[in-house]
Amino acid sequence: MIRPHWVSALLFFATLLPWQSIKASSGQHQDQSAFLPYYAQQTFLGDLDEIKERRVLRALVSYNKTDFFIRKGRILGLQAELLHQFEAQLNQGIKREIDKTKIKFIPVPFDQLIPAVNEGRGDFIAAFLSNTSARQQQVSFVDSLVSGVNEVLVTNKAITPITTLEQLAGLTVHVLQKSSYSEHLTTINRILAKQDLAPINIKQADSYLTSEDLIEMLDAEMIQAVVVDDYKAKLWVQIFPDLVIHDQQPISVNNHIGWATRKNNPELNRLLSQFVKEKAQQGTLLGNTLFNRYYKDIKWAQATPFSPDLSSPLYHAFTKAAKQHQLDVIALVAQGYQESKFNNELVSHRGAVGIMQVMPATAKEMQVKDFRTLDGNIQAAARYMRWIDKHYLANKSLSPDNRQAMIWAAYNAGPNKFNKMLKRAREMGLDDSVWFGQVEIAAALETGRETVQYVANIYKYYLAYKLSFELAKNKPMTAPAN
């Protein structure tokens, strides 16, 4: 099944607070220049002097809801704003635009940050990366953006307060792939083993999921526990009051987090460290302003819980349509939740109706007359998705995950806008056979966040349902009463 990108929520976030953005000089597609393709497709390992000759500094970033994201065609987030300030400092005294070194963004999944920088796919990592002994063998860390960070366990209120390491024995904990959280939990498992206690069941999340996604899945009771940095945990418990931070027994303490470079790029590392120390660390005016803006001011989220049940009549209606049109039933269920929260009485301001929000004209074209009934609505949507695949994607060589993602994108945006996204991706030199990290970038710039958010949300729902069934968390999934 598809793998998600590194944005968007399990339960919400169709709109983000419009913080100060990085503005390009002019043009309709003002931030497209930040994603020019040539520097992303060619490896380069040079240090600062060669970077300045190229006049391109490639920052490896990882999408999430606070550090780096695109909204209405603009690049936003704490890391984005720091990079904007660093670019200004880098080019101080240089008057001609042609002579300035421009920072270009390379979005990758979190677990690919270190491999990407060492393979020369980017010049430095611009993310909150924990400085661990294992990672010090792979990269050189810049002066820390934030220090004194504890990694903490977060659960719902049903879990007894955890105050000792021994209480972690046997607990199932979801963490980011290749994260310091996994590294530190593995260390704790060695301690538990010496006491003949059951190990922590460490579950590596899909590589495109963020800590925020896992927090949201935790609130939906799809997983048992997660580990995140304490400042992130404090942010998210404001949004999800049923979650509990077990800070009396941290997983790891006093961590330093920040940027990193290749080990053979000392001059770039020195320049970045100088900027961070003088202007960007927490404690500086800029560092405090941005940290408070993105990690303390919470005005843009509310939860929407949901629960599936494989035995429900609603699930059987999805199963029937999925089998008939050769679709993944759980993916279809997830899309139904995204469209209407399983409300077949819903009518949008655009006239879309039912559980799958089918337009009457679409239903007519699909030759489904009873599209206002539950079965008919799901059938019309399933038939339309198969039609999209046949007429717009049949000639494309796509992996199953990318095919599903693009069907969702075309369903949401409409085939004509979807074709424009593909065209825009090709013009940018992006791979038009890959949605995540490729076509989705062009989509965000071409039509805004809606379709990118739509596809990512459905995937999170899909993952949550899969996890829910796996963990025997089934609860009644019924359509709301009329």
C-alpha positions as CSV (number, residue, x, y, z in Angstrom):
1,M,0.0,0.0,0.0
2,I,1.1,3.6,-0.4
3,R,3.6,5.3,1.7
4,P,2.8,8.8,3.0
5,H,4.7,11.9,2.5
6,W,6.0,13.8,5.5
7,V,3.2,16.3,5.9
8,S,-0.4,16.4,6.9
9,A,-2.2,14.9,9.8
10,L,-4.0,11.7,10.6
11,L,-7.0,13.6,11.8
12,F,-7.0,17.2,10.6
13,F,-4.8,20.1,9.4
14,A,-6.5,21.1,6.2
15,T,-5.5,24.7,7.1
16,L,-2.4,25.9,8.9
17,L,-1.8,29.2,10.6
18,P,-0.3,31.6,8.0
19,W,3.0,32.4,9.6
20,Q,5.5,34.7,7.9
21,S,6.7,33.0,4.7
22,I,9.7,33.1,2.5
23,K,8.8,35.3,-0.4
24,A,10.4,35.1,-3.8
25,S,11.0,38.2,-5.7
26,S,8.2,37.9,-8.3
27,G,6.2,35.7,-10.5
28,Q,3.0,33.7,-10.3
29,H,4.8,30.6,-9.0
30,Q,6.9,32.5,-6.6
31,D,8.5,29.5,-4.7
32,Q,9.1,27.2,-7.6
33,S,12.7,28.4,-7.9
34,A,13.4,26.8,-4.5
35,F,12.9,23.4,-6.0
36,L,14.9,23.6,-9.2
37,P,15.7,20.1,-10.3
38,Y,19.3,20.0,-11.4
39,Y,20.8,20.2,-8.0
40,A,18.6,17.5,-6.7
41,Q,19.5,15.0,-9.4
42,Q,23.3,15.5,-9.4
43,T,25.5,14.4,-6.5
44,F,28.1,16.9,-5.2
45,L,30.5,16.6,-2.2
46,G,32.3,19.9,-2.3
47,D,32.9,22.2,0.7
48,L,32.0,25.9,1.1
49,D,34.4,27.3,-1.6
50,E,33.0,25.0,-4.3
51,I,29.5,25.7,-3.1
52,K,30.0,29.4,-3.5
53,E,31.4,28.8,-7.0
54,R,28.2,26.9,-7.8
55,R,26.1,29.6,-6.1
56,V,23.8,26.8,-4.8
57,L,23.6,25.6,-1.2
58,R,21.3,22.5,-0.9
59,A,19.5,22.1,2.4
60,L,18.0,18.7,3.1
61,V,14.7,19.2,4.9
62,S,12.0,16.9,6.1
63,Y,8.4,17.9,5.9
64,N,6.3,18.3,9.0
65,K,3.7,20.7,10.4
66,T,6.1,23.0,12.3
67,D,9.5,23.0,10.6
68,F,9.0,22.9,6.9
69,F,5.8,22.8,4.8
70,I,4.1,24.4,1.8
71,R,0.9,26.4,2.1
72,K,-0.7,28.3,-0.8
73,G,2.5,27.9,-2.8
74,R,4.7,29.4,-0.1
75,I,7.4,27.8,1.9
76,L,6.7,28.0,5.7
77,G,8.1,26.7,8.9
78,L,10.8,27.2,11.6
79,Q,13.6,25.6,9.5
80,A,12.5,27.5,6.4
81,E,12.7,30.8,8.2
82,L,16.1,30.0,9.7
83,L,17.3,29.1,6.2
84,H,16.0,32.4,4.8
85,Q,17.9,34.3,7.5
86,F,21.1,32.3,6.9
87,E,20.9,32.9,3.1
88,A,20.7,36.7,3.9
89,Q,23.8,36.4,6.1
90,L,25.6,34.3,3.5
91,N,25.2,37.0,0.9
92,Q,26.0,40.0,3.0
93,G,27.8,42.6,0.9
94,I,27.0,40.9,-2.4
95,K,25.0,43.4,-4.5
96,R,24.3,41.5,-7.8
97,E,21.7,38.8,-7.6
98,I,23.6,36.7,-10.1
99,D,26.6,36.6,-7.7
100,K,24.6,35.5,-4.6
101,T,24.5,31.9,-3.3
102,K,20.9,30.6,-3.2
103,I,19.6,28.0,-0.7
104,K,17.7,25.3,-2.5
105,F,15.5,22.8,-0.6
106,I,15.7,19.0,-1.0
107,P,12.8,17.4,0.8
108,V,13.4,13.8,1.9
109,P,11.9,11.5,4.5
110,F,13.5,11.8,8.0
111,D,15.3,8.5,7.8
112,Q,16.9,9.6,4.5
113,L,18.5,12.8,5.9
114,I,21.9,11.3,6.8
115,P,22.2,9.0,3.8
116,A,21.3,11.9,1.5
117,V,23.9,14.2,2.8
118,N,26.6,11.6,2.7
119,E,25.8,10.6,-0.8
120,G,26.0,14.2,-2.0
121,R,22.3,14.6,-2.6
122,G,22.4,17.7,-0.4
123,D,25.0,19.8,1.3
124,F,23.7,19.9,4.9
125,I,20.8,18.7,7.0
126,A,18.4,21.5,8.1
127,A,16.3,19.6,10.7
128,F,16.1,19.0,14.4
129,L,18.5,16.0,14.4
130,S,19.6,14.6,17.8
131,N,23.3,14.5,18.3
132,T,24.1,10.9,19.3
133,S,27.3,8.9,19.4
134,A,26.2,6.7,16.6
135,R,25.4,9.7,14.3
136,Q,28.7,11.4,15.2
137,Q,30.3,8.5,13.3
138,Q,28.3,9.5,10.2
139,V,28.1,13.3,10.1
140,S,29.5,16.4,11.8
141,F,27.0,18.3,13.8
142,V,26.7,22.1,13.7
143,D,26.4,24.0,17.0
144,S,23.1,22.9,18.6
145,L,20.0,24.9,17.8
146,V,18.4,23.6,21.0
147,S,20.1,21.9,24.0
148,G,18.8,20.1,27.1
149,V,16.1,18.2,25.2
150,N,14.7,15.1,26.9
151,E,13.1,12.3,24.9
152,V,9.8,11.3,26.6
153,L,7.2,8.6,26.4
154,V,3.7,9.7,25.5
155,T,0.6,7.5,26.0
156,N,-3.1,8.0,26.6
157,K,-4.5,8.2,30.1
158,A,-5.3,4.5,30.3
159,I,-1.6,3.7,30.8
160,T,-0.4,3.8,34.4
161,P,2.1,6.6,35.1
162,I,5.6,5.2,34.2
163,T,8.3,6.2,36.7
164,T,10.8,3.5,36.3
165,L,12.6,1.7,33.4
166,E,11.2,-1.6,34.6
167,Q,7.6,-0.4,33.8
168,L,8.6,-0.1,30.2
169,A,9.0,-3.9,29.8
170,G,6.6,-5.4,27.3
171,L,5.3,-2.0,26.1
172,T,4.7,-1.5,22.4
173,V,6.2,1.8,21.3
174,H,6.1,3.4,17.8
175,V,9.0,5.6,16.8
176,L,10.4,7.2,13.6
177,Q,12.6,5.0,11.5
178,K,16.4,5.5,12.1
179,S,15.6,7.9,14.9
180,S,17.5,8.6,18.1
181,Y,14.3,7.4,19.9
182,S,14.9,3.9,18.5
183,E,18.5,4.0,19.4
184,H,17.8,4.9,23.0
185,L,15.0,2.4,23.4
186,T,17.4,-0.3,22.2
187,T,19.8,0.7,24.9
188,I,17.0,0.4,27.5
189,N,16.2,-3.1,26.2
190,R,19.7,-4.1,27.0
191,I,19.2,-3.0,30.5
192,L,15.9,-4.8,30.7
193,A,17.5,-8.0,29.4
194,K,20.0,-8.0,32.2
195,Q,17.1,-8.0,34.6
196,D,15.3,-10.9,32.7
197,L,12.5,-8.5,31.8
198,A,10.5,-8.5,28.6
199,P,11.9,-6.1,26.0
200,I,10.1,-3.0,24.7
201,N,8.4,-3.9,21.5
202,I,9.9,-1.2,19.2
203,K,7.8,-0.5,16.1
204,Q,9.6,1.4,13.3
205,A,7.0,3.6,11.7
206,D,6.6,4.0,7.9
207,S,9.5,6.1,6.7
208,Y,7.3,9.0,5.6
209,L,5.5,9.4,8.9
210,T,6.4,12.2,11.2
211,S,6.4,12.3,15.0
212,E,3.3,14.5,14.8
213,D,1.5,11.8,12.7
214,L,2.3,9.2,15.4
215,I,1.0,11.5,18.1
216,E,-2.3,11.9,16.2
217,M,-2.5,8.1,15.7
218,L,-1.9,7.7,19.4
219,D,-4.8,10.0,20.2
220,A,-7.0,8.0,17.9
221,E,-6.1,4.9,20.0
222,M,-4.5,3.2,17.0
223,I,-1.1,2.7,18.8
224,Q,-0.1,2.3,22.4
225,A,2.8,4.7,22.9
226,V,5.3,6.9,21.1
227,V,8.5,8.6,22.0
228,V,9.1,12.2,21.0
229,D,11.2,15.2,22.1
230,D,9.8,16.9,25.2
231,Y,9.1,20.2,23.4
232,K,7.1,18.4,20.8
233,A,5.2,16.5,23.4
234,K,4.3,19.7,25.3
235,L,3.0,21.2,22.1
236,W,0.8,18.3,21.2
237,V,-0.8,17.6,24.6
238,Q,-2.3,21.1,24.3
239,I,-4.1,19.8,21.3
240,F,-4.8,16.3,22.6
241,P,-5.6,16.6,26.3
242,D,-6.2,12.9,26.7
243,L,-2.5,12.2,26.1
244,V,0.0,12.0,29.0
245,I,3.7,12.8,29.0
246,H,5.6,10.3,31.2
247,D,8.4,12.7,32.0
248,Q,9.3,11.2,35.4
249,Q,11.1,8.5,33.5
250,P,12.6,10.0,30.4
251,I,13.9,7.8,27.6
252,S,16.9,10.0,27.1
253,V,18.0,13.2,28.8
254,N,19.9,16.4,27.9
255,N,20.1,15.9,24.2
256,H,21.5,18.4,21.7
257,I,19.6,18.8,18.4
258,G,20.3,20.7,15.3
259,W,21.9,20.8,11.8
260,A,24.7,18.6,10.4
261,T,27.1,18.4,7.5
262,R,29.3,15.8,5.9
263,K,32.4,15.1,7.9
264,N,34.6,16.3,5.0
265,N,33.0,19.8,4.8
266,P,34.6,21.7,7.8
267,E,34.3,25.2,6.3
268,L,30.6,24.8,5.7
269,N,30.2,23.4,9.2
270,R,32.1,26.3,10.6
271,L,30.0,28.9,8.8
272,L,26.7,27.2,9.8
273,S,27.9,27.0,13.5
274,Q,28.7,30.6,13.5
275,F,25.3,31.6,12.3
276,V,23.5,29.2,14.8
277,K,25.6,30.4,17.7
278,E,25.2,34.1,17.0
279,K,21.6,34.3,15.7
280,A,19.6,31.1,15.7
281,Q,20.1,29.1,18.9
282,Q,17.3,29.0,21.4
283,G,18.2,31.9,23.7
284,T,18.9,34.3,20.8
285,L,16.2,36.7,19.7
286,L,15.6,35.0,16.4
287,G,15.8,31.5,17.9
288,N,13.3,32.3,20.7
289,T,10.9,34.1,18.3
290,L,10.7,31.2,15.9
291,F,10.7,28.5,18.5
292,N,7.8,30.2,20.3
293,R,6.0,30.8,17.1
294,Y,6.0,27.2,15.9
295,Y,6.1,25.2,19.1
296,K,4.1,27.2,21.6
297,D,1.4,29.2,19.7
298,I,-1.3,26.5,19.1
299,K,-4.4,27.9,17.4
300,W,-4.8,25.7,14.4
301,A,-5.8,22.2,15.4
302,Q,-8.7,20.1,16.7
303,A,-9.1,16.4,16.9
304,T,-11.7,14.2,15.1
305,P,-11.6,10.6,16.4
306,F,-12.8,7.7,14.3
307,S,-13.0,3.9,14.8
308,P,-13.4,1.2,12.1
309,D,-15.0,-2.3,12.5
310,L,-14.4,-5.0,10.0
311,S,-17.8,-6.6,10.9
312,S,-19.9,-3.6,10.3
313,P,-22.5,-3.2,7.5
314,L,-20.7,-0.1,6.3
315,Y,-17.4,-2.0,5.9
316,H,-19.2,-4.7,3.9
317,A,-20.6,-2.0,1.6
318,F,-17.0,-0.9,1.0
319,T,-15.9,-4.5,0.5
320,K,-18.5,-5.1,-2.2
321,A,-17.4,-2.1,-4.2
322,A,-13.7,-2.7,-3.7
323,K,-13.9,-6.3,-4.9
324,Q,-16.1,-5.4,-7.9
325,H,-13.6,-2.7,-9.1
326,Q,-10.4,-4.3,-7.9
327,L,-9.6,-1.7,-5.3
328,D,-8.0,-2.0,-1.8
329,V,-10.9,-2.0,0.6
330,I,-9.1,-0.4,3.5
331,A,-7.9,2.4,1.2
332,L,-11.5,2.9,0.1
333,V,-12.7,3.0,3.7
334,A,-10.0,5.6,4.5
335,Q,-11.0,7.7,1.6
336,G,-14.6,7.6,2.8
337,Y,-13.6,8.9,6.2
338,Q,-11.6,11.7,4.6
339,E,-14.5,12.7,2.4
340,S,-17.4,12.7,4.9
341,K,-16.5,11.0,8.2
342,F,-18.8,8.2,7.0
343,N,-21.8,10.6,6.7
344,N,-23.9,9.6,3.6
345,E,-26.2,12.6,4.2
346,L,-23.4,15.1,3.7
347,V,-23.8,17.7,0.9
348,S,-21.0,20.0,0.2
349,H,-21.3,23.7,-0.9
350,R,-20.2,22.5,-4.3
351,G,-23.0,20.0,-4.6
352,A,-21.0,16.8,-3.9
353,V,-23.1,14.3,-2.0
354,G,-22.8,11.2,0.2
355,I,-20.2,9.3,1.9
356,M,-17.7,9.6,-1.0
357,Q,-18.8,13.2,-1.9
358,V,-19.7,12.3,-5.5
359,M,-20.7,15.0,-7.9
360,P,-24.1,14.3,-9.6
361,A,-22.5,14.9,-13.0
362,T,-19.8,12.3,-12.2
363,A,-22.4,9.8,-11.1
364,K,-24.2,10.3,-14.3
365,E,-21.1,9.8,-16.3
366,M,-20.4,6.6,-14.4
367,Q,-24.0,5.5,-15.1
368,V,-24.9,5.2,-11.4
369,K,-28.4,6.4,-10.8
370,D,-28.8,5.5,-7.1
371,F,-25.7,7.5,-6.1
372,R,-27.5,9.1,-3.2
373,T,-27.9,5.7,-1.4
374,L,-24.9,4.4,0.6
375,D,-24.2,1.5,-1.7
376,G,-24.7,3.5,-4.8
377,N,-22.5,6.4,-3.6
378,I,-19.6,4.0,-2.8
379,Q,-20.1,2.2,-6.1
380,A,-20.0,5.5,-8.1
381,A,-16.8,6.5,-6.4
382,A,-15.1,3.2,-6.9
383,R,-16.2,3.1,-10.6
384,Y,-14.8,6.7,-11.0
385,M,-11.5,5.7,-9.5
386,R,-11.2,2.8,-11.9
387,W,-12.1,5.1,-14.8
388,I,-9.4,7.5,-13.7
389,D,-6.8,4.7,-13.7
390,K,-7.9,3.5,-17.1
391,H,-8.0,6.8,-18.9
392,Y,-5.2,8.8,-17.2
393,L,-2.7,6.3,-15.8
394,A,-2.9,3.2,-17.9
395,N,0.1,4.1,-20.0
396,K,2.2,5.1,-17.0
397,S,4.7,2.7,-15.4
398,L,3.8,3.2,-11.7
399,S,4.4,1.3,-8.5
400,P,1.1,0.3,-6.7
401,D,1.6,2.9,-4.0
402,N,2.2,5.8,-6.5
403,R,-0.7,4.6,-8.7
404,Q,-3.1,4.7,-5.6
405,A,-1.8,8.1,-4.6
406,M,-2.3,9.6,-8.0
407,I,-5.8,8.1,-8.3
408,W,-6.6,9.9,-5.1
409,A,-5.1,13.1,-6.3
410,A,-7.1,13.0,-9.5
411,Y,-10.3,12.2,-7.7
412,N,-9.8,15.2,-5.5
413,A,-8.5,17.8,-8.0
414,G,-10.2,16.5,-11.1
415,P,-8.4,14.9,-14.1
416,N,-7.7,18.2,-15.8
417,K,-6.0,19.8,-12.8
418,F,-4.2,16.5,-12.1
419,N,-2.7,16.6,-15.7
420,K,-1.5,20.1,-15.0
421,M,0.2,18.8,-11.9
422,L,2.0,16.2,-13.9
423,K,3.0,18.7,-16.5
424,R,4.3,21.1,-13.9
425,A,6.3,18.3,-12.3
426,R,7.9,17.5,-15.7
427,E,8.7,21.1,-16.3
428,M,10.5,21.2,-12.9
429,G,12.5,18.1,-13.7
430,L,10.6,16.0,-11.1
431,D,9.7,12.4,-11.6
432,D,6.1,12.3,-12.8
433,S,5.8,8.6,-11.9
434,V,6.3,9.3,-8.2
435,W,3.8,11.2,-6.1
436,F,5.5,11.6,-2.7
437,G,8.3,14.1,-2.8
438,Q,8.0,14.6,-6.6
439,V,4.6,15.3,-8.1
440,E,3.2,16.4,-4.8
441,I,5.7,19.3,-4.7
442,A,4.5,20.5,-8.1
443,A,0.9,19.9,-7.0
444,A,1.3,22.2,-4.0
445,L,2.7,24.9,-6.2
446,E,0.2,24.4,-9.0
447,T,-3.1,24.3,-7.0
448,G,-2.2,24.8,-3.4
449,R,-2.2,22.5,-0.4
450,E,-5.6,20.9,-0.7
451,T,-4.8,17.9,-2.9
452,V,-1.5,17.2,-1.2
453,Q,-3.2,17.3,2.1
454,Y,-6.0,15.1,0.8
455,V,-3.7,12.3,-0.4
456,A,-1.6,12.4,2.8
457,N,-4.6,12.4,5.1
458,I,-6.1,9.3,3.4
459,Y,-2.9,7.5,3.8
460,K,-2.8,8.3,7.5
461,Y,-6.3,7.0,7.9
462,Y,-5.3,3.9,6.0
463,L,-2.4,3.2,8.3
464,A,-4.5,3.9,11.3
465,Y,-7.2,1.4,10.2
466,K,-4.5,-1.2,9.5
467,L,-3.0,-0.6,13.0
468,S,-6.4,-0.6,14.6
469,F,-7.3,-4.0,13.2
470,E,-3.8,-5.4,14.1
471,L,-4.1,-4.2,17.7
472,A,-7.7,-5.5,18.1
473,K,-9.0,-2.0,18.7
474,N,-12.1,-2.6,16.7
475,K,-15.0,-0.4,17.6
476,P,-18.4,0.1,15.8
477,M,-18.0,2.0,12.6
478,T,-21.5,3.3,11.8
479,A,-22.8,6.1,9.6
480,P,-24.1,9.1,11.7
481,A,-27.9,9.2,12.3
482,N,-30.0,11.3,10.0
